[in-house]
Amino acid sequence: MDEILVGDIYTLTDDESGEEKDYEVIGVADIDDNSYVALVLAEEDAEEYMILKVDMDGDERILVTVDDDDEWEKVAEYFDNELFSDIDYDEDGE
């Protein structure tokens, strides 16, 4: 099985609308024996990202939503710290 890497592009299908969109991986994390990815829309300058859990369906890797609130909060905090820890919000632009 191939490893998921930052910069990889995945085409995901919205379960409700059936619409397909390309997403870019901006972060990968292994937390509590599970793997997660942070993704943004590939063709837009997105300010928000989504988190999906890497799961297996037989021999096929699939990305699924994180339904457990406590699990989601833990993973979101990890990605917030990893992805945005270098941003200095107090910087005055100089």
N, C-alpha and C positions, 0 to 999 in steps of 0.2 A: 504494500500500500504506500502511495506517495505521501510525503509529508506536506502539510499546509504551511506555506511560507508567506511572510509579509510581502505584499505586492502582487500576490496571486489574484486573478480575476475569476469570479464565479457568477454564473447566470442563475439567478434564483427566481422561482415562480411564486407569486403571491397566491396563497391558498384560497382567498376570497374572490379575487378578481381574475385570476388565471394569467395576469400580466407578467411577462418576464423582464427582468432588469439585471444589468451587470453591476456587481459589487466588488470592491477592492478590499483585500485583507489589510488592515492597518495594525493588527496586533494578534498575537497567539499566546495562550496561557494554559498551563496545566495546573489545576487547582483541585485538591481532594480527589485524586484519581480520575478526574474528568478533564477533557480538553475543550477549550472555548476559543472562539474567534470574534474579533471586533471588525466590523465591516462598514464601509461608506459607499454610497452610490458612486460608481466609477466615472460617470460623465459629468458630475456636478461638483462644485466646490462646497461639499456638505460640511456643515458645522456640527451635525449630530451623527452619531454612529449607533449601530445596533449590535447586540451581542447574541450569538447563537452557540449552542452546544454541539460538539462533534459527537455523533452517535453512529452506530453500525446497524445496517439492515442486511443481515447475511454477510456477504463479502463486500458490500458497497457502503462507503462512508456517506453519511447524510448530515445535514445541518438542521437542527431543530430549535424551536424556541425554548427558553428557560422559563418554565411555568411556576416554579417554586420561588416565592418572594424573597426568602432568606438567602437562597442560593444566588438569585439574580443580584441582590444587594452586595453580596460578598464579591462576586465577579466584577460588577460595575465599579466598585471601589478600587479593585485591583487595576482595571484598565484605566480609570481616571488618574490614578497615581502613576502608572507606567507611561501613558500617552501624553499627559499634560503636566507632569511634575517639573519640566524645564521651563515652563511659562512663568514669567515674573509679572504678576498682575499689578504690582505696585510701581513698575517701571514707568517713567514719565515720557518715554519716547526718545530719549537722548542716547 
